[in-house]
């Protein structure tokens, strides 16, 4: 979609709430005011602080097309994840991601866990030497400067981010490129 997204809701109350929140807290959108109102079509209320999260028509059109590709793209991601999982299953220093039986992941990211930050940083360096760009998703929000005055008791997040590494994963990732990633990870010496 470029930027933005969509929410699916099965509640009229939540649907109204999120519509208002996405458009600055305004209680009636322009279409509703134009079509439904006879005299006070210009009138609307802001009864809560909202955001400017509504999409442009172009982004929405792209989203509708992408939605038609969702199942196929998720299947491609699952196939890539399965290849990573098989390749790394016997590497003792890597903890592969787990998909629980009660949920199906969309595999937006493929995040592995390493024993410690030194090992993670060494693997990042190793992958970069092989012209592979890994990531760290995500640096805990409480460690960003903006939140320095917010007291956050999040010991798991503060410990875990030092061990995680995101490997390339997207529906268009060719198997040959994924093989390069796998080979580089396999050649890493702990």
N, C-alpha and C positions, 0 to 999 in steps of 0.2 A: 504494500500500500504506500510505500515511500515512508511516510510518517503517520502515526495514528493507529487505530485499531478498532475493535468492536467488542461488545459485550452481549452475551445471550442471557436472557432473563425469563423466568417462568412465573413472574409475579407482576401484576399491574402496578402495585405500589412501588416496587423497585424500578420498574420501567420508567415511571414518571420521575422518580427521584433522580435516576441517572441522566435522563433527558435534561432535567433542570440543571444538574451539576455540570454537565458538559458545556452548557451555554450560559455561563456567568450567573447561574441561579435564577434565570428568567423563567417565569411560570408558564408562559405561552409562547411557542415559537411563531415565527412570522407566518407560516402557512396556516396554522390554526387561527391566528388573529385575522388573517385575510379572508378565509373561507367561512369561518363560523360566526364571526362578529359582524353586526350590522352597523352600529353607531360607533362604538368604542374600539374599533379594530386596532387602534394605535396603543391601547392600554395593556400593560402587563405589569406584573409585580416581581420584585426580587425579595424573597423571604428567607434566603440563606446565601452564604458566600459560595459562589461556584467558580468554575474555571472556564477557560476558552479551549475546550477539548473537542469541539465539533470538527468534522472533516470537511475538506473542500469537496466539491462534486467530482473532481478528477481523482482524488485519492479514494473516494467511495467507489467510483467505477472500477478502479484498479483492484480494490478489495473484493468486489463482487466477482471479478474474473479469477482472482487468486483463490477465492473460496471454492470455486469449481475444481481447482487443482489440489485442494487440501489433502484429500485422501491419498492421491498418488504421491504427493510430496512427502507426506508422513510415512508412506510405505518405503520410499527411497531412503529417508532418514533411518528407519528401522533396519533396513538392509545394511546400511553403513555401520550402524551401531553394532549389529550382530558380527560383522567382520572385525571391528575393533575388539569386541568382547572375546571372540575366538582367539585372536592374535595375542591378547594380553592375559588370557586366563591363567597361564602358568608362570607369569612374572611375579615373583614374590614381593617385589617392592612396589607394585601397583595394585591399588584397590579400585576395581572397575565399578561403575555405577550399577545400582540395583533398581530393577523395576518391580514393584510390589504387585501381588496378585489382585489387589483391590483397585488398582488404577492403571491406566495405560498412558505412558509418557508420550508427548509429542516429539521428544528428543530435540528440543530447541538447542540444547548444548550437550556436548559429551565431555563430562568432567571426571577426571581421574583423581585419586588421592594418593599422595606419596608420603613416605615416612615422616618427613620434616621439611622445613623451609629450605635448608641447604640443598637437599636432594631435589626439591622442586625447582629452585633457581638454577642448579647445575643442568637439569634437564631442559629448562627454557633456553639456556645458553647453547646447549648441544643442538637443540632443534633449530635455533636461529642460525647456527653455523651450517646447517643443512638447508637453509633458506625456507624454513617452515615457521610460520607465525602462530605460536600458541597464545593463549590469553589466561587471565585469572578473573573468573566470574564468581563472585564479586567481592571487591574490597568492602569490608563492613562499613555500613553507613555511619556508625558512631565514631569511626576513625577519621572521617572527613572533617576538615577545618570548620565548616559551617556548623557542625553539630558538637563542637568541642565543649560547649557548656551544658549539653544534655547528658544527664546521668543515665547510662545504659548498662544493665547487668546482662551481658550476652557473652559469657565465657566460651560457649561452643563456637559461635561465629568468630570470635577473636582468635581462637586457636585454629579453627579449621581453614580459614582463608590462607594460612601460611603453607598448607599442604595441598591445596587444590590447583589443578591445571586443566585448562580447556583446550582440547584438540580440535582441529578444523572439522566442521560438520555442517553441510548444507546440501539440499537436494541435488544440486548440480555438480557435486564433488565427484570427479571421475575416479573409478577404482584405481587407475594407475597413479593418480596423485595421492589417494589414500594409502596405497602400497608404499609410497615414499615416506609418508608419515609413520606408518607401521615399522618399516625398516629402520628409520632413524631412532624410533623409541627402542626397538629391539637391540640396536647397536650401542645404546647408552650403557655405560659402566657406572654402577652405583659406587 
